[in-house]
Amino acid sequence: MMRTTRKIAVAVAATALLGATGGATAQAASVTAVGAAPSACRPANHLAKITNAPASAGHRHYRVTLTAPRGYDPCRLAGSPTDVRFSNHGAQNRIRAGHYGDQRTAVTFGPGHPVHFDIQVPNNGSGVVADEASFTLRAPGGEIPGTSVAEGKLKVTTGTVVGPVRRGV
């Protein structure tokens, strides 16, 4: 009787192990077939940095560059980020940015395909110091859920506008 119970237990364990392995193999195969790496457009999956850019007549410019590490799927972005807010040492200021430029042209973003957008600030002698910008990216079909954050020193004021996302750094 003991021998039969042991054989049944071994058979049940082997069946469970084969079922678990088969399930994992099927799951991995379906994930690979669909290309289910996380999207580079999701806020947690990319890096964003603010740097100074050349000034133009009457404006200061800052460039926000987005990069994605390896392991993420490329995605499409279009237009200017929305809901752009600025903060300094965690304290959000009242400046809200508008947008300018072509809002329809789509660009590919992902590993090896960085993108950037411009922050244009009126150079009227005043401004509020910031060290962070938060924003919502847009895809050709609408906004991408979540808030992205870029770090870097800048100075913003009323009339600040954000340009569309473009290819390159």
VEXMAR-323824 format. One record per atom (N, C-alpha, C): residue number from 1; residue in one letter; chain; atom name; x, y, z. Coordinates in Angstrom, 2 decimals, decimal comma. Atoms other than C-alpha are relative to their C-alpha. Example, Ala and Ser with C-alpha at 12.3 -4.5 7.8 and 13.67 -1.06 7.14 Angstrom:
2
  seq  type  mol  atom        u        v        w
    1     a    A     N     0,89    -1,19     0,00
    1     a    A    CA    12,30    -4,50     7,80
    1     a    A     C     0,90     1,20     0,00
    2     s    A     N    -0,82    -1,19    -0,06
    2     s    A    CA    13,67    -1,06     7,14
    2     s    A     C    -0,77     1,09     0,73
END
This chain:
169
  seq  type  mol  atom        u        v        w
    1     m    A     N     0,82    -1,18     0,00
    1     m    A    CA     0,00     0,00     0,00
    1     m    A     C     0,87     1,25     0,00
    2     m    A     N    -0,91    -1,13    -0,09
    2     m    A    CA     2,83     2,38     0,90
    2     m    A     C     0,67     0,23    -1,34
    3     r    A     N    -0,66    -0,10     1,29
    3     r    A    CA     4,54     1,62    -2,40
    3     r    A     C    -0,94     0,61    -1,04
    4     t    A     N     0,98    -0,54     0,94
    4     t    A    CA     1,36     2,43    -4,39
    4     t    A     C    -0,22     1,48     0,26
    5     t    A     N     0,19    -1,41    -0,34
    5     t    A    CA     0,87     5,71    -2,54
    5     t    A     C     1,18     0,82    -0,47
    6     r    A     N    -1,20    -0,71     0,42
    6     r    A    CA     4,46     6,69    -3,25
    6     r    A     C     0,01     0,15    -1,52
    7     k    A     N     0,05    -0,07     1,47
    7     k    A    CA     4,06     5,87    -6,99
    7     k    A     C    -1,02     1,04    -0,45
    8     i    A     N     1,03    -0,98     0,36
    8     i    A    CA     0,87     7,93    -7,14
    8     i    A     C     0,53     1,41     0,28
    9     a    A     N    -0,54    -1,32    -0,34
    9     a    A    CA     2,60    10,86    -5,39
    9     a    A     C     1,05     0,43    -1,02
   10     v    A     N    -1,03    -0,31     1,00
   10     v    A    CA     5,56    10,70    -7,82
   10     v    A     C    -0,68     0,33    -1,34
   11     a    A     N     0,70    -0,25     1,26
   11     a    A    CA     3,18    10,51   -10,80
   11     a    A     C    -0,71     1,36     0,04
   12     v    A     N     0,67    -1,29    -0,14
   12     v    A    CA     1,17    13,50    -9,52
   12     v    A     C     1,02     1,14    -0,07
   13     a    A     N    -1,04    -1,03     0,02
   13     a    A    CA     4,36    15,52    -8,92
   13     a    A     C     0,56     0,18    -1,41
   14     a    A     N    -0,53    -0,08     1,37
   14     a    A    CA     5,71    14,68   -12,40
   14     a    A     C    -1,00     0,67    -0,93
   15     t    A     N     1,03    -0,61     0,83
   15     t    A    CA     2,40    15,63   -14,01
   15     t    A     C    -0,08     1,50     0,27
   16     a    A     N     0,06    -1,42    -0,36
   16     a    A    CA     2,34    18,93   -12,11
   16     a    A     C     1,21     0,74    -0,58
   17     l    A     N    -1,21    -0,62     0,53
   17     l    A    CA     5,94    19,67   -13,12
   17     l    A     C    -0,09     0,16    -1,52
   18     l    A     N     0,15    -0,09     1,45
   18     l    A    CA     5,26    18,89   -16,79
   18     l    A     C    -1,05     1,04    -0,38
   19     g    A     N     1,04    -0,99     0,28
   19     g    A    CA     2,09    20,98   -16,70
   19     g    A     C     0,52     1,41     0,21
   20     a    A     N    -0,55    -1,33    -0,28
   20     a    A    CA     3,93    23,92   -15,15
   20     a    A     C     1,00     0,40    -1,07
   21     t    A     N    -1,00    -0,30     1,04
   21     t    A    CA     6,79    23,68   -17,65
   21     t    A     C    -0,68     0,26    -1,32
   22     g    A     N     0,72    -0,20     1,26
   22     g    A    CA     4,43    23,33   -20,58
   22     g    A     C    -0,71     1,34    -0,02
   23     g    A     N     0,68    -1,29    -0,08
   23     g    A    CA     2,43    26,33   -19,40
   23     g    A     C     0,98     1,15    -0,16
   24     a    A     N    -0,99    -1,07     0,10
   24     a    A    CA     5,58    28,43   -19,01
   24     a    A     C     0,52     0,10    -1,43
   25     t    A     N    -0,48    -0,01     1,37
   25     t    A    CA     6,79    27,42   -22,46
   25     t    A     C    -1,04     0,63    -0,92
   26     a    A     N     1,06    -0,57     0,83
   26     a    A    CA     3,44    28,27   -24,03
   26     a    A     C    -0,11     1,50     0,23
   27     q    A     N     0,10    -1,42    -0,31
   27     q    A    CA     3,36    31,60   -22,23
   27     q    A     C     1,18     0,74    -0,63
   28     a    A     N    -1,17    -0,67     0,55
   28     a    A    CA     6,92    32,51   -23,27
   28     a    A     C    -0,11     0,09    -1,52
   29     a    A     N     0,12    -0,01     1,46
   29     a    A    CA     6,21    31,55   -26,88
   29     a    A     C    -1,00     1,04    -0,45
   30     s    A     N     0,99    -0,99     0,42
   30     s    A    CA     3,10    33,72   -27,04
   30     s    A     C     0,49     1,42     0,24
   31     v    A     N    -0,53    -1,32    -0,28
   31     v    A    CA     4,90    36,68   -25,45
   31     v    A     C     1,00     0,39    -1,09
   32     t    A     N    -0,99    -0,28     1,04
   32     t    A    CA     7,76    36,42   -27,95
   32     t    A     C    -0,68     0,26    -1,33
   33     a    A     N     0,67    -0,14     1,28
   33     a    A    CA     5,40    36,06   -30,88
   33     a    A     C    -0,68     1,36    -0,14
   34     v    A     N     0,69    -1,27     0,03
   34     v    A    CA     3,56    39,25   -29,93
   34     v    A     C     0,98     1,16     0,15
   35     g    A     N    -0,97    -1,07    -0,23
   35     g    A    CA     6,74    41,21   -29,11
   35     g    A     C    -0,42     0,83     1,19
   36     a    A     N     0,61    -0,65    -1,15
   36     a    A    CA     5,49    42,05   -25,66
   36     a    A     C     0,97     0,70     0,95
   37     a    A     N    -0,85    -0,81    -0,85
   37     a    A    CA     8,46    44,02   -24,36
   37     a    A     C    -0,78     1,26     0,35
   38     p    A     N     0,72    -1,22    -0,37
   38     p    A    CA     7,20    47,06   -22,48
   38     p    A     C     0,31     1,15    -0,97
   39     s    A     N    -0,14    -1,14     0,91
   39     s    A    CA     6,70    50,23   -24,53
   39     s    A     C     0,94     1,05     0,58
   40     a    A     N    -0,91    -1,07    -0,40
   40     a    A    CA     9,44    52,87   -24,39
   40     a    A     C    -0,76     1,28     0,33
   41     c    A     N     0,78    -1,22    -0,23
   41     c    A    CA     6,67    55,52   -24,32
   41     c    A     C    -0,57     0,10     1,41
   42     r    A     N     0,52    -0,04    -1,36
   42     r    A    CA     5,50    54,55   -20,84
   42     r    A     C     0,96     0,80     0,88
   43     p    A     N    -0,87    -0,87    -0,79
   43     p    A    CA     6,85    57,09   -18,31
   43     p    A     C     1,11    -0,71     0,78
   44     a    A     N    -1,02     0,71    -0,79
   44     a    A    CA     8,70    54,50   -16,22
   44     a    A     C     1,09    -0,62    -0,87
   45     n    A     N    -0,92     0,71     0,88
   45     n    A    CA    10,53    53,15   -19,28
   45     n    A     C     0,94     0,88    -0,81
   46     h    A     N    -0,94    -0,87     0,71
   46     h    A    CA    12,46    56,18   -20,50
   46     h    A     C     0,61     1,02     0,95
   47     l    A     N    -0,70    -1,03    -0,75
   47     l    A    CA    14,84    58,84   -19,27
   47     l    A     C    -0,18     1,33    -0,72
   48     a    A     N     0,16    -1,32     0,61
   48     a    A    CA    14,43    62,59   -19,85
   48     a    A     C     0,91     0,99     0,72
   49     k    A     N    -0,95    -0,96    -0,55
   49     k    A    CA    16,98    65,34   -19,38
   49     k    A     C    -0,20     1,36    -0,66
   50     i    A     N     0,13    -1,37     0,50
   50     i    A    CA    16,73    69,13   -19,74
   50     i    A     C     1,40     0,61    -0,11
   51     t    A     N    -1,27    -0,70     0,19
   51     t    A    CA    19,70    71,03   -21,20
   51     t    A     C    -0,26     1,36    -0,65
   52     n    A     N     0,09    -1,30     0,67
   52     n    A    CA    20,31    74,60   -22,40
   52     n    A     C     0,11    -0,21    -1,50
   53     a    A     N    -0,07     0,01     1,46
   53     a    A    CA    19,76    75,20   -26,12
   53     a    A     C     0,28     1,45    -0,43
   54     p    A     N    -0,29    -1,36     0,46
   54     p    A    CA    20,78    78,20   -28,25
   54     p    A     C    -1,24     0,90     0,09
   55     a    A     N     1,07    -0,98    -0,12
   55     a    A    CA    18,70    81,33   -27,62
   55     a    A     C    -0,39     0,51    -1,39
   56     s    A     N     0,44    -0,66     1,23
   56     s    A    CA    16,67    83,02   -30,33
   56     s    A     C    -0,43     1,42     0,39
   57     a    A     N     0,38    -1,39    -0,27
   57     a    A    CA    15,50    86,63   -30,63
   57     a    A     C    -1,16     0,04     1,00
   58     g    A     N     1,04    -0,17    -1,00
   58     g    A    CA    13,59    87,34   -27,44
   58     g    A     C    -0,38    -1,23     0,80
   59     h    A     N     0,36     1,23    -0,72
   59     h    A    CA    13,56    83,75   -26,11
   59     h    A     C     1,24    -0,76     0,48
   60     r    A     N    -0,95     1,01    -0,46
   60     r    A    CA    15,60    81,33   -24,03
   60     r    A     C    -0,58    -1,34    -0,44
   61     h    A     N     0,47     1,32     0,41
   61     h    A    CA    15,42    77,71   -25,18
   61     h    A     C     0,68    -1,07     0,85
   62     y    A     N    -0,50     1,18    -0,70
   62     y    A    CA    15,84    74,42   -23,37
   62     y    A     C    -0,43    -1,21    -0,81
   63     r    A     N     0,31     1,23     0,73
   63     r    A    CA    15,96    70,98   -24,96
   63     r    A     C    -0,24    -1,12     1,00
   64     v    A     N     0,32     1,17    -0,82
   64     v    A    CA    14,28    68,00   -23,33
   64     v    A     C     0,24    -1,22    -0,89
   65     t    A     N    -0,36     1,18     0,79
   65     t    A    CA    15,86    64,79   -24,64
   65     t    A     C    -0,49    -1,25     0,72
   66     l    A     N     0,49     1,27    -0,53
   66     l    A    CA    14,17    61,42   -24,13
   66     l    A     C     0,79    -1,14    -0,62
   67     t    A     N    -0,70     1,20     0,46
   67     t    A    CA    16,13    58,17   -24,37
   67     t    A     C    -0,63    -1,21     0,67
   68     a    A     N     0,53     1,25    -0,56
   68     a    A    CA    15,05    54,56   -23,82
   68     a    A     C     1,11    -1,04     0,02
   69     p    A     N    -1,01     1,07    -0,06
   69     p    A    CA    17,37    51,79   -22,62
   69     p    A     C    -0,43    -1,22    -0,81
   70     r    A     N     0,31     1,26     0,71
   70     r    A    CA    17,57    48,46   -24,41
   70     r    A     C    -1,02    -0,80     0,78
   71     g    A     N     0,98     0,87    -0,64
   71     g    A    CA    14,82    45,98   -23,72
   71     g    A     C    -1,43     0,52    -0,08
   72     y    A     N     1,34    -0,56     0,15
   72     y    A    CA    11,87    48,22   -24,57
   72     y    A     C    -0,37     0,07    -1,47
   73     d    A     N     0,48    -0,09     1,38
   73     d    A    CA     9,74    48,21   -27,71
   73     d    A     C    -0,11     1,45    -0,43
   74     p    A     N     0,20    -1,36     0,49
   74     p    A    CA     9,77    51,33   -29,89
   74     p    A     C    -1,49     0,32    -0,09
   75     c    A     N     1,38    -0,47     0,05
   75     c    A    CA     6,61    53,40   -30,08
   75     c    A     C    -0,03     1,28    -0,83
   76     r    A     N     0,16    -1,22     0,80
   76     r    A    CA     5,23    56,44   -31,91
   76     r    A     C    -0,48     1,14     0,90
   77     l    A     N     0,40    -1,22    -0,70
   77     l    A    CA     4,95    59,95   -30,49
   77     l    A     C    -0,38     1,05    -1,03
   78     a    A     N     0,39    -1,07     0,93
   78     a    A    CA     3,33    63,00   -32,07
   78     a    A     C    -0,36     1,25     0,80
   79     g    A     N     0,39    -1,27    -0,60
   79     g    A    CA     2,92    66,66   -31,22
   79     g    A     C     0,76     0,35     1,25
   80     s    A     N    -0,63    -0,49    -1,23
   80     s    A    CA     3,87    68,58   -28,11
   80     s    A     C    -0,56    -0,73     1,21
   81     p    A     N     0,52     0,56    -1,25
   81     p    A    CA     3,64    67,06   -24,65
   81     p    A     C    -1,07     0,94     0,58
   82     t    A     N     1,06    -0,79    -0,63
   82     t    A    CA     0,61    68,22   -22,67
   82     t    A     C     0,19     0,03     1,50
   83     d    A     N    -0,01    -0,11    -1,46
   83     d    A    CA     0,01    69,16   -19,04
   83     d    A     C     1,42     0,21     0,53
   84     v    A     N    -1,38    -0,27    -0,39
   84     v    A    CA     3,56    70,54   -18,77
   84     v    A     C     0,00     0,89     1,24
   85     r    A     N    -0,10    -0,73    -1,28
   85     r    A    CA     4,36    71,69   -15,22
   85     r    A     C     1,46     0,04     0,42
   86     f    A     N    -1,38    -0,19    -0,43
   86     f    A    CA     7,55    72,95   -13,63
   86     f    A     C     0,06     0,05     1,52
   87     s    A     N    -0,18    -0,04    -1,45
   87     s    A    CA     8,89    72,54   -10,12
   87     s    A     C     1,48     0,22     0,33
   88     n    A     N    -1,36    -0,21    -0,49
   88     n    A    CA    11,97    73,40    -8,07
   88     n    A     C     0,10    -0,64     1,38
   89     h    A     N    -0,17     0,74    -1,26
   89     h    A    CA    13,14    71,08    -5,29
   89     h    A     C    -1,33    -0,57     0,50
   90     g    A     N     1,25     0,65    -0,34
   90     g    A    CA     9,74    69,37    -5,37
   90     g    A     C    -1,21     0,92     0,14
   91     a    A     N     1,11    -0,95    -0,12
   91     a    A    CA     7,65    72,55    -5,08
   91     a    A     C    -0,42     0,46    -1,40
   92     q    A     N     0,51    -0,35     1,32
   92     q    A    CA     5,49    73,04    -8,17
   92     q    A     C    -0,32     1,49    -0,06
   93     n    A     N     0,35    -1,42     0,16
   93     n    A    CA     5,17    76,59    -9,53
   93     n    A     C    -1,28     0,12    -0,82
   94     r    A     N     1,29    -0,22     0,67
   94     r    A    CA     2,16    78,14   -11,26
   94     r    A     C     0,11     0,12    -1,52
   95     i    A     N    -0,19    -0,17     1,45
   95     i    A    CA     3,66    78,36   -14,76
   95     i    A     C    -0,52    -1,24    -0,72
   96     r    A     N     0,49     1,07     0,87
   96     r    A    CA     1,81    76,26   -17,36
   96     r    A     C     0,44     0,34    -1,41
   97     a    A     N    -0,51    -0,24     1,35
   97     a    A    CA     3,23    75,86   -20,84
   97     a    A     C    -1,07    -0,29    -1,04
   98     g    A     N     0,82     0,25     1,17
   98     g    A    CA     1,31    76,17   -24,07
   98     g    A     C     0,81    -0,83    -0,99
   99     h    A     N    -0,75     0,75     1,00
   99     h    A    CA     2,43    74,53   -27,30
   99     h    A     C     0,05     0,79    -1,31
  100     y    A     N    -0,10    -0,61     1,32
  100     y    A    CA     3,53    75,53   -30,78
  100     y    A     C     0,43    -1,07    -0,99
  101     g    A     N    -0,51     0,88     1,06
  101     g    A    CA     4,33    73,88   -34,10
  101     g    A     C    -0,97    -1,08    -0,43
  102     d    A     N     0,76     1,10     0,59
  102     d    A    CA     3,09    70,86   -36,04
  102     d    A     C    -0,34    -1,03     1,06
  103     q    A     N     0,45     0,95    -1,02
  103     q    A    CA     1,03    68,63   -33,76
  103     q    A     C    -0,36    -1,37    -0,58
  104     r    A     N     0,43     1,25     0,65
  104     r    A    CA     0,46    65,81   -36,28
  104     r    A     C     1,13    -0,94    -0,41
  105     t    A     N    -1,10     0,84     0,49
  105     t    A    CA     3,88    64,56   -37,42
  105     t    A     C     0,42    -1,00     1,07
  106     a    A     N    -0,38     1,06    -0,93
  106     a    A    CA     4,69    61,22   -35,77
  106     a    A     C     1,47    -0,34    -0,16
  107     v    A     N    -1,40     0,43    -0,01
  107     v    A    CA     8,20    60,10   -34,81
  107     v    A     C     0,10    -1,31     0,77
  108     t    A     N    -0,25     1,26    -0,71
  108     t    A    CA     9,54    56,72   -33,69
  108     t    A     C     0,94     0,27     1,17
  109     f    A     N    -0,81    -0,14    -1,20
  109     f    A    CA    10,95    56,59   -30,17
  109     f    A     C     0,26    -1,38     0,59
  110     g    A     N    -0,35     1,26    -0,64
  110     g    A    CA    12,78    53,71   -28,51
  110     g    A     C     1,49    -0,13     0,11
  111     p    A     N    -1,44     0,21    -0,10
  111     p    A    CA    16,20    52,20   -27,91
  111     p    A     C     0,69     0,32    -1,33
  112     g    A     N    -0,70    -0,39     1,22
  112     g    A    CA    18,61    53,76   -30,42
  112     g    A     C    -0,71     1,06    -0,81
  113     h    A     N     0,79    -1,03     0,70
  113     h    A    CA    15,95    56,31   -31,48
  113     h    A     C    -0,43     1,07     1,00
  114     p    A     N     0,38    -1,05    -0,94
  114     p    A    CA    16,10    59,27   -29,06
  114     p    A     C    -0,86     1,06    -0,68
  115     v    A     N     0,80    -1,12     0,50
  115     v    A    CA    13,70    62,19   -29,45
  115     v    A     C     0,21     1,19     0,94
  116     h    A     N    -0,09    -1,19    -0,84
  116     h    A    CA    13,56    65,74   -28,11
  116     h    A     C    -1,15     0,95    -0,30
  117     f    A     N     0,91    -1,12     0,25
  117     f    A    CA    11,29    68,72   -27,74
  117     f    A     C     0,58     1,24     0,65
  118     d    A     N    -0,51    -1,31    -0,40
  118     d    A    CA    11,92    72,42   -27,16
  118     d    A     C    -0,91     0,65     1,02
  119     i    A     N     0,74    -0,88    -0,91
  119     i    A    CA    10,86    74,58   -24,22
  119     i    A     C     0,48     1,41    -0,34
  120     q    A     N    -0,32    -1,37     0,41
  120     q    A    CA    10,73    78,19   -25,43
  120     q    A     C    -0,56     0,97     1,06
  121     v    A     N     0,38    -0,88    -1,11
  121     v    A    CA    10,68    80,86   -22,70
  121     v    A     C     0,26     1,45    -0,40
  122     p    A     N    -0,24    -1,42     0,30
  122     p    A    CA    10,18    84,62   -23,28
  122     p    A     C     1,14     0,54     0,88
  123     n    A     N    -1,14    -0,56    -0,72
  123     n    A    CA    13,37    86,43   -22,31
  123     n    A     C    -0,34     1,43     0,41
  124     n    A     N     0,47    -1,32    -0,43
  124     n    A    CA    11,67    89,30   -20,50
  124     n    A     C     0,65     0,46     1,29
  125     g    A     N    -0,72    -0,41    -1,20
  125     g    A    CA    14,12    89,52   -17,61
  125     g    A     C    -0,54    -0,61     1,28
  126     s    A     N     0,54     0,64    -1,21
  126     s    A    CA    11,84    87,74   -15,16
  126     s    A     C    -0,04    -1,50    -0,22
  127     g    A     N     0,12     1,45     0,13
  127     g    A    CA    11,33    84,09   -14,49
  127     g    A     C     0,08    -0,69     1,34
  128     v    A     N     0,00     0,83    -1,19
  128     v    A    CA    11,00    81,33   -11,97
  128     v    A     C     0,97    -1,16    -0,25
  129     v    A     N    -0,97     1,09     0,13
  129     v    A    CA    13,84    78,87   -11,40
  129     v    A     C    -0,71    -1,34     0,20
  130     a    A     N     0,55     1,36    -0,12
  130     a    A    CA    12,94    75,20   -11,90
  130     a    A     C     1,14    -1,00    -0,22
  131     d    A     N    -0,98     1,06     0,22
  131     d    A    CA    14,89    71,95   -11,80
  131     d    A     C    -0,66    -1,28    -0,53
  132     e    A     N     0,74     1,17     0,47
  132     e    A    CA    12,20    69,62   -13,14
  132     e    A     C    -1,20     0,44    -0,83
  133     a    A     N     1,21    -0,20     0,79
  133     a    A    CA     9,49    69,48   -15,79
  133     a    A     C    -0,73    -1,33    -0,06
  134     s    A     N     0,82     1,20     0,14
  134     s    A    CA     6,64    66,96   -15,74
  134     s    A     C    -0,95     0,24    -1,16
  135     f    A     N     0,81    -0,15     1,21
  135     f    A    CA     4,53    66,27   -18,82
  135     f    A     C    -0,61    -1,34    -0,38
  136     t    A     N     0,65     1,19     0,54
  136     t    A    CA     2,26    63,82   -20,61
  136     t    A     C     0,31    -0,07    -1,48
  137     l    A     N    -0,33     0,19     1,41
  137     l    A    CA     3,47    62,45   -23,93
  137     l    A     C    -1,25    -0,33    -0,80
  138     r    A     N     1,13     0,29     0,89
  138     r    A    CA     1,15    62,13   -26,92
  138     r    A     C     0,44    -0,96    -1,10
  139     a    A     N    -0,17     0,90     1,14
  139     a    A    CA     0,88    59,35   -29,48
  139     a    A     C    -0,89     0,53    -1,12
  140     p    A     N     0,89    -0,46     1,07
  140     p    A    CA    -0,78    59,81   -32,89
  140     p    A     C    -1,48    -0,13     0,34
  141     g    A     N     1,41     0,22    -0,33
  141     g    A    CA    -4,04    58,51   -31,38
  141     g    A     C    -0,46     0,63     1,30
  142     g    A     N     0,40    -0,62    -1,27
  142     g    A    CA    -4,05    60,50   -28,11
  142     g    A     C     1,12    -0,04     1,03
  143     e    A     N    -0,99    -0,07    -1,07
  143     e    A    CA    -2,27    60,89   -24,79
  143     e    A     C     0,42    -1,38     0,47
  144     i    A     N    -0,53     1,23    -0,59
  144     i    A    CA    -0,07    58,18   -23,29
  144     i    A     C    -0,21     0,12     1,51
  145     p    A     N     0,29    -0,09    -1,44
  145     p    A    CA    -1,20    57,43   -19,71
  145     p    A     C     1,27     0,16     0,83
  146     g    A     N    -1,10    -0,18    -0,93
  146     g    A    CA     1,10    58,60   -16,94
  146     g    A     C     0,74     1,31    -0,23
  147     t    A     N    -0,74    -1,25     0,04
  147     t    A    CA     3,41    61,51   -16,24
  147     t    A     C     1,49    -0,28    -0,09
  148     s    A     N    -1,45     0,09     0,16
  148     s    A    CA     6,99    61,69   -17,51
  148     s    A     C     0,64     1,17     0,73
  149     v    A     N    -0,71    -1,04    -0,73
  149     v    A    CA     9,60    63,74   -15,64
  149     v    A     C     1,39     0,16    -0,60
  150     a    A     N    -1,34    -0,33     0,48
  150     a    A    CA    12,72    65,49   -16,96
  150     a    A     C     0,67     0,87     1,04
  151     e    A     N    -0,75    -0,78    -0,98
  151     e    A    CA    15,43    66,92   -14,73
  151     e    A     C     1,04     0,85    -0,70
  152     g    A     N    -0,99    -0,92     0,52
  152     g    A    CA    17,72    69,87   -15,40
  152     g    A     C    -0,41     1,42     0,38
  153     k    A     N     0,28    -1,38    -0,41
  153     k    A    CA    18,01    73,56   -14,53
  153     k    A     C    -0,55     0,82    -1,15
  154     l    A     N     0,57    -0,92     0,96
  154     l    A    CA    15,85    76,07   -16,34
  154     l    A     C    -0,71     1,13     0,73
  155     k    A     N     0,73    -1,14    -0,54
  155     k    A    CA    14,01    79,34   -15,82
  155     k    A     C    -1,21     0,22    -0,89
  156     v    A     N     1,24    -0,12     0,78
  156     v    A    CA    10,36    79,69   -16,91
  156     v    A     C    -0,80     1,21     0,44
  157     t    A     N     0,86    -1,14    -0,30
  157     t    A    CA     7,82    82,49   -17,02
  157     t    A     C    -1,30    -0,14    -0,79
  158     t    A     N     1,25    -0,01     0,76
  158     t    A    CA     4,34    83,25   -18,29
  158     t    A     C     0,32     0,14    -1,48
  159     g    A     N    -0,26    -0,02     1,43
  159     g    A    CA     4,24    82,67   -22,05
  159     g    A     C     0,92    -1,11    -0,47
  160     t    A     N    -0,84     1,14     0,37
  160     t    A    CA     6,43    79,54   -21,97
  160     t    A     C    -0,82    -0,95    -0,88
  161     v    A     N     0,66     0,95     0,90
  161     v    A    CA     5,56    77,18   -24,83
  161     v    A     C     0,94    -1,18    -0,28
  162     v    A     N    -0,74     1,23     0,26
  162     v    A    CA     6,62    73,65   -25,76
  162     v    A     C    -0,22    -0,42    -1,44
  163     g    A     N     0,08     0,43     1,39
  163     g    A    CA     7,40    72,47   -29,28
  163     g    A     C    -0,31    -1,48    -0,12
  164     p    A     N     0,31     1,41     0,24
  164     p    A    CA     6,52    69,14   -30,86
  164     p    A     C     1,23    -0,89     0,15
  165     v    A     N    -1,07     0,98    -0,10
  165     v    A    CA     8,57    65,99   -30,35
  165     v    A     C     0,61    -0,20    -1,38
  166     r    A     N    -0,73     0,18     1,25
  166     r    A    CA    11,25    65,56   -33,02
  166     r    A     C     1,04    -1,09     0,16
  167     r    A     N    -1,03     1,05    -0,03
  167     r    A    CA    13,76    62,85   -33,94
  167     r    A     C     1,34     0,56     0,44
  168     g    A     N    -1,39    -0,34    -0,34
  168     g    A    CA    17,30    62,90   -32,54
  168     g    A     C     0,15     0,67     1,34
  169     v    A     N    -0,31    -0,63    -1,29
  169     v    A    CA    19,04    64,51   -29,61
  169     v    A     C     0,26     1,47    -0,14
END
